[in-house]
């Protein structure tokens, strides 16, 4: 079954009431609105009444509103390889050597390299497991 894809291109402001009525019957209210109707003589007659205001295509199946949106939306020109938050977490975990395991009581066991800042010196310690309570950071 084929369908008419009808898009209102020009506004009906200042046109007779009959033209407004035909557009309302077709389901067109705003400019650039698109509706789908099955191919029939009734719909073809309505289209002929407002042929100067609409653009018509014949399509095989009607599209949903979301499909219409994505068909009009241009390609952004880029694609996302990795989200910034994910990259930050990976980089942080590799640098610090985190291997976290959450215990049942809410504490974390972490084995890795820990950096301590005291005044002006940064001191590295490695290898000792440290048990600490950290605030919930959401999903990691």
The first five atom37 places (N, CA, C, CB, O) and aatype in JSON, in Angstrom:
{
  "aatype": [20, 20, 20, 20, 20, 20, 20, 20, 20, 20, 20, 20, 20, 20, 20, 20, 20, 20, 20, 20, 20, 20, 20, 20, 20, 20, 20, 20, 20, 20, 20, 20, 20, 20, 20, 20, 20, 20, 20, 20, 20, 20, 20, 20, 20, 20, 20, 20, 20, 20, 20, 20, 20, 20, 20, 20, 20, 20, 20, 20, 20, 20, 20, 20, 20, 20, 20, 20, 20, 20, 20, 20, 20, 20, 20, 20, 20, 20, 20, 20, 20, 20, 20, 20, 20, 20, 20, 20, 20, 20, 20, 20, 20, 20, 20, 20, 20, 20, 20, 20, 20, 20, 20, 20, 20, 20, 20, 20, 20, 20, 20, 20, 20, 20, 20, 20, 20, 20, 20, 20, 20, 20, 20, 20, 20, 20, 20, 20, 20, 20, 20, 20, 20, 20, 20, 20, 20, 20, 20, 20],
  "atom_mask": [
    [1, 1, 1, 1, 1],
    [1, 1, 1, 1, 1],
    [1, 1, 1, 1, 1],
    [1, 1, 1, 1, 1],
    [1, 1, 1, 1, 1],
    [1, 1, 1, 1, 1],
    [1, 1, 1, 1, 1],
    [1, 1, 1, 1, 1],
    [1, 1, 1, 1, 1],
    [1, 1, 1, 1, 1],
    [1, 1, 1, 1, 1],
    [1, 1, 1, 1, 1],
    [1, 1, 1, 1, 1],
    [1, 1, 1, 1, 1],
    [1, 1, 1, 1, 1],
    [1, 1, 1, 1, 1],
    [1, 1, 1, 1, 1],
    [1, 1, 1, 1, 1],
    [1, 1, 1, 1, 1],
    [1, 1, 1, 1, 1],
    [1, 1, 1, 1, 1],
    [1, 1, 1, 1, 1],
    [1, 1, 1, 1, 1],
    [1, 1, 1, 1, 1],
    [1, 1, 1, 1, 1],
    [1, 1, 1, 1, 1],
    [1, 1, 1, 1, 1],
    [1, 1, 1, 1, 1],
    [1, 1, 1, 1, 1],
    [1, 1, 1, 1, 1],
    [1, 1, 1, 1, 1],
    [1, 1, 1, 1, 1],
    [1, 1, 1, 1, 1],
    [1, 1, 1, 1, 1],
    [1, 1, 1, 1, 1],
    [1, 1, 1, 1, 1],
    [1, 1, 1, 1, 1],
    [1, 1, 1, 1, 1],
    [1, 1, 1, 1, 1],
    [1, 1, 1, 1, 1],
    [1, 1, 1, 1, 1],
    [1, 1, 1, 1, 1],
    [1, 1, 1, 1, 1],
    [1, 1, 1, 1, 1],
    [1, 1, 1, 1, 1],
    [1, 1, 1, 1, 1],
    [1, 1, 1, 1, 1],
    [1, 1, 1, 1, 1],
    [1, 1, 1, 1, 1],
    [1, 1, 1, 1, 1],
    [1, 1, 1, 1, 1],
    [1, 1, 1, 1, 1],
    [1, 1, 1, 1, 1],
    [1, 1, 1, 1, 1],
    [1, 1, 1, 1, 1],
    [1, 1, 1, 1, 1],
    [1, 1, 1, 1, 1],
    [1, 1, 1, 1, 1],
    [1, 1, 1, 1, 1],
    [1, 1, 1, 1, 1],
    [1, 1, 1, 1, 1],
    [1, 1, 1, 1, 1],
    [1, 1, 1, 1, 1],
    [1, 1, 1, 1, 1],
    [1, 1, 1, 1, 1],
    [1, 1, 1, 1, 1],
    [1, 1, 1, 1, 1],
    [1, 1, 1, 1, 1],
    [1, 1, 1, 1, 1],
    [1, 1, 1, 1, 1],
    [1, 1, 1, 1, 1],
    [1, 1, 1, 1, 1],
    [1, 1, 1, 1, 1],
    [1, 1, 1, 1, 1],
    [1, 1, 1, 1, 1],
    [1, 1, 1, 1, 1],
    [1, 1, 1, 1, 1],
    [1, 1, 1, 1, 1],
    [1, 1, 1, 1, 1],
    [1, 1, 1, 1, 1],
    [1, 1, 1, 1, 1],
    [1, 1, 1, 1, 1],
    [1, 1, 1, 1, 1],
    [1, 1, 1, 1, 1],
    [1, 1, 1, 1, 1],
    [1, 1, 1, 1, 1],
    [1, 1, 1, 1, 1],
    [1, 1, 1, 1, 1],
    [1, 1, 1, 1, 1],
    [1, 1, 1, 1, 1],
    [1, 1, 1, 1, 1],
    [1, 1, 1, 1, 1],
    [1, 1, 1, 1, 1],
    [1, 1, 1, 1, 1],
    [1, 1, 1, 1, 1],
    [1, 1, 1, 1, 1],
    [1, 1, 1, 1, 1],
    [1, 1, 1, 1, 1],
    [1, 1, 1, 1, 1],
    [1, 1, 1, 1, 1],
    [1, 1, 1, 1, 1],
    [1, 1, 1, 1, 1],
    [1, 1, 1, 1, 1],
    [1, 1, 1, 1, 1],
    [1, 1, 1, 1, 1],
    [1, 1, 1, 1, 1],
    [1, 1, 1, 1, 1],
    [1, 1, 1, 1, 1],
    [1, 1, 1, 1, 1],
    [1, 1, 1, 1, 1],
    [1, 1, 1, 1, 1],
    [1, 1, 1, 1, 1],
    [1, 1, 1, 1, 1],
    [1, 1, 1, 1, 1],
    [1, 1, 1, 1, 1],
    [1, 1, 1, 1, 1],
    [1, 1, 1, 1, 1],
    [1, 1, 1, 1, 1],
    [1, 1, 1, 1, 1],
    [1, 1, 1, 1, 1],
    [1, 1, 1, 1, 1],
    [1, 1, 1, 1, 1],
    [1, 1, 1, 1, 1],
    [1, 1, 1, 1, 1],
    [1, 1, 1, 1, 1],
    [1, 1, 1, 1, 1],
    [1, 1, 1, 1, 1],
    [1, 1, 1, 1, 1],
    [1, 1, 1, 1, 1],
    [1, 1, 1, 1, 1],
    [1, 1, 1, 1, 1],
    [1, 1, 1, 1, 1],
    [1, 1, 1, 1, 1],
    [1, 1, 1, 1, 1],
    [1, 1, 1, 1, 1],
    [1, 1, 1, 1, 1],
    [1, 1, 1, 1, 1],
    [1, 1, 1, 1, 1],
    [1, 1, 1, 1, 1],
    [1, 1, 1, 1, 1]
  ],
  "atom_positions": [
    [[0.85, -1.18, 0.0], [0.0, 0.0, 0.0], [0.89, 1.24, 0.0], [-0.96, 0.0, 1.22], [1.88, 1.3, 0.73]],
    [[0.54, 2.21, -0.8], [1.33, 3.42, -0.88], [0.62, 4.56, -0.14], [1.59, 3.81, -2.36], [-0.59, 4.54, 0.08]],
    [[1.43, 5.54, 0.23], [0.93, 6.67, 1.01], [1.38, 7.97, 0.37], [1.43, 6.59, 2.47], [2.41, 8.03, -0.31]],
    [[0.59, 9.02, 0.59], [1.01, 10.37, 0.24], [1.75, 10.94, 1.44], [-0.22, 11.27, -0.14], [1.27, 10.88, 2.57]],
    [[2.92, 11.49, 1.19], [3.64, 12.25, 2.22], [3.39, 13.72, 1.89], [5.21, 11.9, 2.24], [3.9, 14.24, 0.9]],
    [[2.61, 14.38, 2.72], [2.17, 15.75, 2.44], [2.83, 16.68, 3.44], [0.61, 15.87, 2.51], [2.71, 16.5, 4.66]],
    [[3.54, 17.69, 2.93], [4.23, 18.67, 3.77], [3.7, 20.06, 3.45], [5.77, 18.61, 3.57], [3.66, 20.46, 2.29]],
    [[3.29, 20.79, 4.47], [2.8, 22.15, 4.28], [4.0, 23.07, 4.1], [1.92, 22.61, 5.5], [4.8, 23.26, 5.02]],
    [[4.12, 23.64, 2.9], [5.27, 24.49, 2.57], [4.94, 25.97, 2.79], [5.7, 24.26, 1.11], [5.75, 26.71, 3.35]],
    [[3.76, 26.4, 2.35], [3.36, 27.8, 2.48], [2.23, 27.93, 3.49], [2.94, 28.38, 1.12], [1.38, 27.04, 3.6]],
    [[2.21, 29.02, 4.21], [1.18, 29.27, 5.21], [-0.15, 29.62, 4.54], [1.61, 30.4, 6.16], [-0.18, 30.11, 3.42]],
    [[-1.25, 29.35, 5.25], [-2.59, 29.65, 4.73], [-3.12, 30.97, 5.28], [-3.55, 28.53, 5.08], [-4.32, 31.25, 5.17]],
    [[-2.25, 31.79, 5.86], [-2.68, 33.08, 6.39], [-3.2, 33.94, 5.24], [-1.52, 33.8, 7.15], [-2.54, 34.08, 4.21]],
    [[-4.38, 34.51, 5.42], [-4.96, 35.39, 4.4], [-5.71, 34.66, 3.31], [-3.89, 36.22, 3.79], [-6.23, 35.3, 2.4]],
    [[-5.78, 33.36, 3.37], [-6.51, 32.6, 2.36], [-7.93, 32.32, 2.85], [-5.77, 31.26, 2.03], [-8.21, 32.45, 4.05]],
    [[-8.82, 31.94, 1.95], [-10.22, 31.72, 2.35], [-10.37, 30.62, 3.4], [-11.05, 31.35, 1.13], [-9.5, 29.77, 3.59]],
    [[-11.52, 30.68, 4.08], [-11.84, 29.72, 5.13], [-11.84, 28.28, 4.6], [-13.19, 30.04, 5.76], [-11.45, 27.35, 5.29]],
    [[-12.28, 28.13, 3.37], [-12.36, 26.8, 2.76], [-10.96, 26.17, 2.67], [-12.99, 26.89, 1.34], [-10.81, 24.97, 2.91]],
    [[-9.95, 26.96, 2.35], [-8.57, 26.46, 2.27], [-8.1, 26.05, 3.66], [-7.62, 27.54, 1.68], [-7.45, 25.01, 3.81]],
    [[-8.41, 26.85, 4.66], [-8.06, 26.5, 6.04], [-8.71, 25.19, 6.44], [-8.48, 27.63, 7.02], [-8.1, 24.35, 7.11]],
    [[-9.98, 25.01, 6.02], [-10.7, 23.79, 6.35], [-10.07, 22.56, 5.72], [-12.13, 23.91, 5.9], [-10.0, 21.5, 6.34]],
    [[-9.61, 22.69, 4.48], [-8.97, 21.55, 3.79], [-7.67, 21.19, 4.5], [-8.7, 21.88, 2.3], [-7.39, 20.01, 4.71]],
    [[-6.88, 22.19, 4.86], [-5.63, 21.91, 5.57], [-5.9, 21.26, 6.92], [-4.81, 23.21, 5.76], [-5.18, 20.35, 7.33]],
    [[-6.94, 21.71, 7.6], [-7.3, 21.13, 8.89], [-7.73, 19.67, 8.7], [-8.42, 21.94, 9.56], [-7.39, 18.81, 9.51]],
    [[-8.49, 19.4, 7.64], [-8.94, 18.03, 7.36], [-7.76, 17.12, 7.04], [-9.94, 18.03, 6.2], [-7.78, 15.93, 7.36]],
    [[-6.73, 17.67, 6.4], [-5.53, 16.88, 6.11], [-4.65, 16.7, 7.35], [-4.71, 17.55, 4.99], [-3.79, 15.83, 7.37]],
    [[-4.87, 17.51, 8.37], [-4.07, 17.41, 9.6], [-2.85, 18.29, 9.59], [-3.65, 15.99, 9.81], [-1.9, 18.06, 10.34]],
    [[-2.86, 19.32, 8.74], [-1.72, 20.23, 8.64], [-2.05, 21.53, 9.35], [-1.35, 20.5, 7.15], [-3.0, 22.23, 8.99]],
    [[-1.27, 21.86, 10.37], [-1.51, 23.08, 11.14], [-0.38, 24.08, 10.96], [-1.68, 22.75, 12.62], [-0.63, 25.27, 10.75]],
    [[0.86, 23.61, 11.04], [2.01, 24.51, 11.0], [2.82, 24.28, 9.73], [2.9, 24.31, 12.25], [2.77, 23.21, 9.13]],
    [[3.56, 25.3, 9.34], [4.46, 25.15, 8.2], [5.48, 24.06, 8.47], [5.18, 26.48, 7.9], [5.9, 23.87, 9.61]],
    [[5.86, 23.35, 7.45], [6.84, 22.26, 7.47], [6.34, 21.04, 8.24], [8.14, 22.75, 8.07], [7.12, 20.13, 8.51]],
    [[5.05, 21.01, 8.59], [4.47, 19.82, 9.21], [4.25, 18.78, 8.11], [3.13, 20.15, 9.95], [3.89, 19.13, 6.99]],
    [[4.48, 17.53, 8.44], [4.34, 16.44, 7.47], [3.34, 15.43, 8.0], [5.7, 15.77, 7.19], [3.39, 15.04, 9.17]],
    [[2.42, 15.01, 7.12], [1.46, 13.97, 7.47], [1.48, 12.91, 6.37], [0.02, 14.56, 7.65], [1.91, 13.17, 5.24]],
    [[1.02, 11.72, 6.72], [0.93, 10.62, 5.77], [-0.52, 10.18, 5.67], [1.85, 9.43, 6.2], [-1.18, 9.96, 6.69]],
    [[-1.01, 10.05, 4.44], [-2.37, 9.56, 4.2], [-2.3, 8.48, 3.13], [-3.33, 10.73, 3.76], [-1.49, 8.58, 2.2]],
    [[-3.14, 7.44, 3.24], [-3.15, 6.42, 2.19], [-3.63, 7.02, 0.87], [-4.05, 5.23, 2.6], [-4.44, 7.96, 0.86]],
    [[-3.14, 6.5, -0.22], [-3.52, 7.0, -1.54], [-4.99, 6.66, -1.78], [-2.61, 6.4, -2.66], [-5.39, 5.5, -1.8]],
    [[-5.77, 7.71, -1.97], [-7.2, 7.53, -2.29], [-7.67, 8.76, -3.07], [-8.06, 7.33, -0.99], [-6.98, 9.78, -3.12]],
    [[-8.85, 8.63, -3.67], [-9.39, 9.74, -4.45], [-9.76, 10.92, -3.56], [-10.6, 9.29, -5.25], [-9.6, 12.08, -3.95]],
    [[-10.25, 10.63, -2.37], [-10.64, 11.71, -1.45], [-9.44, 12.57, -1.08], [-11.28, 11.12, -0.18], [-9.5, 13.8, -1.12]],
    [[-8.35, 11.92, -0.71], [-7.15, 12.65, -0.31], [-6.56, 13.38, -1.51], [-6.09, 11.69, 0.31], [-6.07, 14.5, -1.38]],
    [[-6.6, 12.74, -2.69], [-6.08, 13.39, -3.89], [-6.87, 14.67, -4.2], [-6.14, 12.42, -5.1], [-6.29, 15.67, -4.61]],
    [[-8.19, 14.63, -3.99], [-9.01, 15.82, -4.21], [-8.67, 16.93, -3.23], [-10.49, 15.48, -4.09], [-8.61, 18.1, -3.6]],
    [[-8.43, 16.57, -1.96], [-8.04, 17.58, -0.97], [-6.69, 18.19, -1.32], [-7.99, 16.96, 0.44], [-6.49, 19.4, -1.18]],
    [[-5.77, 17.35, -1.78], [-4.44, 17.86, -2.17], [-4.57, 18.83, -3.33], [-3.5, 16.69, -2.55], [-3.88, 19.85, -3.36]],
    [[-5.46, 18.53, -4.29], [-5.63, 19.42, -5.44], [-6.18, 20.79, -5.02], [-6.57, 18.78, -6.47], [-5.89, 21.8, -5.66]],
    [[-6.96, 20.84, -3.94], [-7.5, 22.12, -3.46], [-6.4, 23.02, -2.89], [-8.56, 21.87, -2.39], [-6.51, 24.24, -2.94]],
    [[-5.34, 22.42, -2.35], [-4.28, 23.2, -1.71], [-2.92, 22.92, -2.35], [-4.22, 22.88, -0.2], [-1.88, 23.01, -1.69]],
    [[-2.93, 22.59, -3.63], [-1.69, 22.16, -4.3], [-0.6, 23.24, -4.31], [-1.99, 21.76, -5.72], [0.58, 22.91, -4.41]],
    [[-0.99, 24.52, -4.2], [0.01, 25.59, -4.19], [0.71, 25.7, -2.84], [-0.64, 26.92, -4.55], [1.77, 26.32, -2.74]],
    [[0.12, 25.12, -1.81], [0.65, 25.27, -0.45], [1.45, 24.07, 0.04], [-0.48, 25.53, 0.49], [2.2, 24.19, 1.0]],
    [[1.3, 22.93, -0.61], [1.89, 21.7, -0.09], [2.86, 21.08, -1.08], [0.79, 20.7, 0.26], [2.82, 21.35, -2.28]],
    [[3.74, 20.23, -0.53], [4.62, 19.39, -1.36], [4.19, 17.96, -1.11], [6.17, 19.61, -1.01], [3.98, 17.55, 0.04]],
    [[4.05, 17.18, -2.17], [3.52, 15.83, -2.06], [4.52, 14.85, -2.67], [2.15, 15.71, -2.76], [5.07, 15.07, -3.74]],
    [[4.73, 13.76, -1.94], [5.54, 12.64, -2.44], [4.75, 11.37, -2.22], [6.94, 12.58, -1.74], [3.93, 11.29, -1.3]],
    [[5.0, 10.38, -3.05], [4.38, 9.08, -2.86], [5.42, 8.15, -2.27], [3.8, 8.51, -4.21], [6.49, 7.96, -2.85]],
    [[5.12, 7.56, -1.1], [6.07, 6.69, -0.4], [5.42, 5.34, -0.11], [6.56, 7.36, 0.92], [4.2, 5.2, -0.14]],
    [[6.26, 4.35, 0.17], [5.77, 2.99, 0.42], [5.2, 2.82, 1.82], [6.87, 2.0, 0.21], [4.22, 2.09, 2.01]],
    [[5.82, 3.48, 2.81], [5.33, 3.32, 4.19], [5.42, 4.65, 4.91], [6.14, 2.22, 4.94], [6.31, 5.45, 4.64]],
    [[4.5, 4.89, 5.85], [4.57, 6.14, 6.62], [5.7, 6.07, 7.64], [3.23, 6.42, 7.33], [6.0, 5.01, 8.18]],
    [[6.32, 7.21, 7.89], [7.4, 7.3, 8.87], [6.85, 7.81, 10.19], [8.54, 8.22, 8.35], [5.86, 8.55, 10.22]],
    [[7.49, 7.41, 11.29], [7.12, 7.94, 12.6], [7.71, 9.34, 12.75], [7.61, 7.0, 13.74], [8.53, 9.77, 11.94]],
    [[7.29, 10.05, 13.78], [7.82, 11.4, 14.03], [9.32, 11.36, 14.25], [7.12, 12.04, 15.24], [10.04, 12.24, 13.77]],
    [[9.79, 10.35, 14.96], [11.23, 10.24, 15.22], [12.0, 9.97, 13.93], [11.5, 9.12, 16.24], [13.07, 10.54, 13.72]],
    [[11.47, 9.11, 13.07], [12.14, 8.83, 11.79], [12.16, 10.07, 10.91], [11.43, 7.68, 11.05], [13.15, 10.32, 10.21]],
    [[11.08, 10.86, 10.93], [11.07, 12.12, 10.18], [12.15, 13.06, 10.69], [9.69, 12.79, 10.28], [12.86, 13.7, 9.91]],
    [[12.25, 13.15, 12.01], [13.25, 14.03, 12.62], [14.66, 13.64, 12.18], [13.15, 14.0, 14.16], [15.44, 14.49, 11.76]],
    [[14.98, 12.35, 12.28], [16.33, 11.9, 11.93], [16.6, 12.0, 10.43], [16.54, 10.48, 12.39], [17.75, 12.15, 10.03]],
    [[15.56, 11.92, 9.6], [15.77, 12.06, 8.16], [16.11, 13.51, 7.79], [14.53, 11.6, 7.38], [16.84, 13.75, 6.82]],
    [[15.59, 14.48, 8.55], [15.89, 15.89, 8.29], [17.18, 16.36, 8.94], [14.76, 16.76, 8.77], [17.81, 17.3, 8.45]],
    [[17.58, 15.72, 10.01], [18.75, 16.18, 10.76], [20.03, 15.88, 9.98], [18.8, 15.5, 12.16], [20.24, 14.74, 9.56]],
    [[20.88, 16.87, 9.78], [22.1, 16.63, 9.01], [23.13, 15.84, 9.82], [22.71, 17.96, 8.57], [23.08, 15.8, 11.05]],
    [[24.05, 15.23, 9.11], [25.14, 14.51, 9.74], [26.02, 15.52, 10.47], [25.98, 13.7, 8.69], [26.35, 16.56, 9.9]],
    [[26.4, 15.26, 11.73], [27.15, 16.26, 12.49], [28.56, 16.5, 11.97], [27.22, 15.84, 13.93], [29.17, 17.52, 12.3]],
    [[29.11, 15.59, 11.16], [30.45, 15.78, 10.64], [31.52, 15.18, 11.53], [30.72, 17.24, 10.44], [32.71, 15.33, 11.25]],
    [[31.12, 14.52, 12.59], [32.07, 13.87, 13.49], [31.36, 12.69, 14.14], [32.61, 14.86, 14.57], [30.14, 12.55, 14.04]],
    [[32.12, 11.85, 14.79], [31.52, 10.78, 15.57], [32.28, 10.66, 16.87], [31.52, 9.43, 14.79], [33.46, 11.02, 16.95]],
    [[31.61, 10.16, 17.89], [32.19, 10.09, 19.23], [32.85, 8.73, 19.4], [31.12, 10.32, 20.33], [32.19, 7.7, 19.36]],
    [[34.16, 8.75, 19.59], [34.88, 7.5, 19.85], [34.7, 7.08, 21.29], [36.37, 7.65, 19.52], [34.46, 5.91, 21.58]],
    [[34.82, 8.04, 22.2], [34.74, 7.73, 23.62], [34.26, 8.99, 24.34], [36.11, 7.25, 24.18], [34.68, 10.09, 23.99]],
    [[33.42, 8.83, 25.31], [32.93, 9.96, 26.1], [34.06, 10.49, 26.99], [31.7, 9.55, 26.95], [34.93, 9.72, 27.4]],
    [[34.05, 11.77, 27.27], [35.11, 12.4, 28.05], [35.2, 11.8, 29.45], [34.88, 13.9, 28.14], [36.3, 11.59, 29.96]],
    [[34.07, 11.52, 30.07], [34.08, 10.97, 31.42], [34.72, 9.59, 31.44], [32.65, 10.9, 31.99], [35.47, 9.26, 32.36]],
    [[34.42, 8.77, 30.42], [35.02, 7.44, 30.34], [36.53, 7.54, 30.16], [34.39, 6.63, 29.2], [37.29, 6.82, 30.81]],
    [[36.97, 8.42, 29.26], [38.4, 8.58, 29.01], [39.12, 9.05, 30.27], [38.64, 9.56, 27.86], [40.21, 8.58, 30.58]],
    [[38.5, 10.0, 31.0], [39.1, 10.51, 32.22], [39.26, 9.39, 33.25], [38.26, 11.64, 32.81], [40.32, 9.25, 33.86]],
    [[38.2, 8.6, 33.43], [38.27, 7.5, 34.41], [39.35, 6.49, 34.04], [36.92, 6.8, 34.52], [40.11, 6.04, 34.9]],
    [[39.41, 6.12, 32.75], [40.42, 5.16, 32.32], [41.82, 5.69, 32.56], [40.23, 4.82, 30.84], [42.69, 4.98, 33.06]],
    [[42.04, 6.96, 32.19], [43.36, 7.56, 32.36], [43.73, 7.64, 33.84], [43.41, 8.96, 31.72], [44.86, 7.33, 34.22]],
    [[42.78, 8.06, 34.67], [43.02, 8.16, 36.1], [43.32, 6.79, 36.7], [41.81, 8.79, 36.8], [44.26, 6.65, 37.49]],
    [[42.55, 5.78, 36.34], [42.74, 4.45, 36.89], [44.07, 3.84, 36.45], [41.6, 3.54, 36.48], [44.7, 3.13, 37.23]],
    [[44.49, 4.1, 35.22], [45.77, 3.57, 34.75], [46.92, 4.26, 35.47], [45.92, 3.76, 33.22], [47.88, 3.62, 35.88]],
    [[46.81, 5.6, 35.63], [47.88, 6.33, 36.32], [48.0, 5.89, 37.77], [47.62, 7.83, 36.25], [49.11, 5.69, 38.27]],
    [[46.89, 5.75, 38.44], [46.92, 5.43, 39.86], [47.01, 3.93, 40.1], [45.7, 5.98, 40.55], [47.27, 3.51, 41.22]],
    [[46.81, 3.13, 39.07], [46.89, 1.69, 39.22], [45.77, 1.13, 40.06], [48.19, 1.32, 39.81], [45.97, 0.15, 40.78]],
    [[44.59, 1.72, 39.98], [43.48, 1.27, 40.8], [43.0, -0.11, 40.39], [42.32, 2.25, 40.72], [42.86, -0.41, 39.2]],
    [[42.77, -0.94, 41.37], [42.07, -2.21, 41.2], [41.11, -2.27, 42.37], [43.07, -3.46, 41.15], [41.42, -2.89, 43.39]],
    [[39.97, -1.66, 42.23], [39.05, -1.51, 43.36], [38.13, -2.7, 43.5], [38.23, -0.25, 43.21], [37.69, -3.3, 42.51]],
    [[37.86, -3.03, 44.72], [36.83, -4.01, 45.04], [36.05, -3.44, 46.21], [37.45, -5.42, 45.37], [36.63, -3.08, 47.23]],
    [[34.75, -3.38, 46.06], [33.93, -2.86, 47.15], [33.53, -4.01, 48.06], [32.68, -2.11, 46.61], [33.04, -5.04, 47.59]],
    [[33.74, -3.83, 49.33], [33.36, -4.84, 50.32], [31.88, -4.64, 50.67], [34.25, -4.75, 51.6], [31.27, -3.64, 50.29]],
    [[31.33, -5.59, 51.38], [29.91, -5.53, 51.73], [29.6, -4.38, 52.68], [29.48, -6.85, 52.35], [28.46, -3.92, 52.73]],
    [[30.58, -3.91, 53.44], [30.32, -2.84, 54.4], [30.55, -1.45, 53.82], [31.2, -3.02, 55.61], [30.53, -0.46, 54.56]],
    [[30.77, -1.34, 52.5], [30.92, -0.04, 51.86], [32.34, 0.45, 51.77], [30.12, 0.95, 52.59], [32.57, 1.53, 51.23]],
    [[33.32, -0.3, 52.29], [34.71, 0.09, 52.17], [35.26, -0.42, 50.85], [35.54, -0.45, 53.37], [34.7, -1.33, 50.24]],
    [[36.36, 0.18, 50.41], [37.01, -0.25, 49.18], [38.39, -0.79, 49.51], [37.1, 0.92, 48.16], [39.11, -0.24, 50.34]],
    [[38.75, -1.87, 48.84], [40.13, -2.34, 48.88], [40.77, -1.89, 47.59], [40.23, -3.91, 49.08], [40.28, -2.23, 46.51]],
    [[41.84, -1.16, 47.67], [42.53, -0.72, 46.47], [43.99, -1.08, 46.55], [42.37, 0.78, 46.26], [44.65, -0.82, 47.55]],
    [[44.49, -1.68, 45.49], [45.91, -2.02, 45.43], [46.48, -1.27, 44.25], [46.15, -3.57, 45.31], [45.99, -1.4, 43.13]],
    [[47.51, -0.49, 44.49], [48.1, 0.23, 43.38], [49.05, 1.29, 43.86], [47.03, 0.84, 42.52], [49.61, 1.2, 44.95]],
    [[49.22, 2.28, 43.05], [50.13, 3.38, 43.36], [49.29, 4.52, 43.91], [50.95, 3.83, 42.1], [48.31, 4.92, 43.3]],
    [[49.67, 5.03, 45.04], [48.94, 6.11, 45.68], [49.85, 7.33, 45.76], [48.44, 5.7, 47.08], [51.02, 7.21, 46.11]],
    [[49.3, 8.48, 45.42], [50.06, 9.72, 45.48], [49.61, 10.5, 46.7], [49.87, 10.56, 44.18], [48.42, 10.69, 46.93]],
    [[50.58, 10.95, 47.48], [50.28, 11.75, 48.67], [50.91, 13.12, 48.48], [50.81, 11.07, 49.97], [52.07, 13.23, 48.07]],
    [[50.16, 14.15, 48.77], [50.64, 15.51, 48.62], [50.74, 16.12, 50.0], [49.71, 16.35, 47.7], [49.74, 16.24, 50.71]],
    [[51.94, 16.51, 50.39], [52.12, 17.14, 51.7], [52.95, 18.41, 51.52], [52.8, 16.16, 52.72], [54.18, 18.36, 51.51]],
    [[52.26, 19.54, 51.39], [52.96, 20.81, 51.26], [53.47, 21.03, 49.85], [54.11, 20.88, 52.24], [52.75, 21.57, 49.01]],
    [[54.7, 20.64, 49.58], [55.28, 20.86, 48.27], [55.79, 19.6, 47.62], [56.38, 21.85, 48.38], [56.21, 19.63, 46.46]],
    [[55.77, 18.47, 48.33], [56.33, 17.24, 47.78], [55.21, 16.25, 47.45], [57.32, 16.6, 48.77], [54.21, 16.15, 48.16]],
    [[55.42, 15.54, 46.37], [54.51, 14.47, 46.02], [55.25, 13.17, 46.26], [54.01, 14.58, 44.53], [56.34, 12.95, 45.74]],
    [[54.66, 12.32, 47.06], [55.32, 11.09, 47.44], [54.52, 9.91, 46.88], [55.46, 10.98, 48.99], [53.29, 9.87, 47.02]],
    [[55.21, 8.96, 46.26], [54.54, 7.79, 45.71], [54.78, 6.6, 46.61], [55.03, 7.49, 44.28], [55.9, 6.37, 47.07]],
    [[53.73, 5.85, 46.85], [53.88, 4.57, 47.53], [53.18, 3.54, 46.67], [53.3, 4.61, 48.99], [52.17, 3.84, 46.03]],
    [[53.7, 2.35, 46.66], [53.11, 1.34, 45.8], [52.99, 0.01, 46.52], [53.94, 1.17, 44.53], [53.74, -0.29, 47.44]],
    [[52.02, -0.77, 46.07], [51.95, -2.16, 46.47], [51.17, -2.49, 47.71], [53.26, -2.64, 46.64], [50.67, -3.62, 47.8]],
    [[51.02, -1.6, 48.67], [50.32, -1.94, 49.91], [48.82, -1.77, 49.72], [50.82, -1.08, 51.08], [48.36, -0.73, 49.24]],
    [[48.06, -2.78, 50.09], [46.61, -2.6, 50.0], [46.14, -1.61, 51.05], [45.88, -3.95, 50.15], [46.59, -1.66, 52.2]],
    [[45.26, -0.75, 50.67], [44.74, 0.27, 51.57], [43.23, 0.12, 51.62], [45.14, 1.71, 51.11], [42.56, 0.01, 50.59]],
    [[42.7, 0.11, 52.85], [41.26, 0.0, 53.02], [40.76, 1.38, 53.41], [40.88, -1.09, 54.09], [41.21, 1.95, 54.4]],
    [[39.81, 1.91, 52.63], [39.34, 3.26, 52.9], [37.86, 3.35, 52.55], [40.16, 4.31, 52.11], [37.35, 2.55, 51.77]],
    [[37.2, 4.33, 53.13], [35.81, 4.59, 52.76], [35.82, 5.82, 51.86], [34.88, 4.8, 54.03], [36.3, 6.89, 52.25]],
    [[35.29, 5.66, 50.66], [35.21, 6.76, 49.72], [33.75, 7.12, 49.49], [35.91, 6.41, 48.39], [32.87, 6.26, 49.61]],
    [[33.49, 8.36, 49.17], [32.1, 8.72, 48.87], [31.65, 8.01, 47.6], [31.94, 10.27, 48.71], [32.47, 7.67, 46.75]],
    [[30.36, 7.79, 47.49], [29.82, 7.12, 46.32], [30.0, 8.04, 45.12], [28.32, 6.74, 46.51], [29.47, 9.15, 45.1]],
    [[30.74, 7.58, 44.12], [31.02, 8.38, 42.94], [30.1, 8.0, 41.79], [32.47, 8.23, 42.52], [30.34, 8.41, 40.65]],
    [[29.08, 7.23, 42.06], [28.2, 6.77, 40.99], [28.83, 5.58, 40.31], [27.92, 7.9, 39.96], [29.72, 4.94, 40.87]],
    [[28.38, 5.29, 39.1], [28.94, 4.13, 38.39], [30.32, 4.48, 37.87], [28.02, 3.7, 37.22], [30.53, 5.58, 37.36]],
    [[31.26, 3.57, 38.0], [32.62, 3.82, 37.55], [32.93, 3.01, 36.34], [33.62, 3.52, 38.65], [34.03, 3.09, 35.81]]
  ]
}
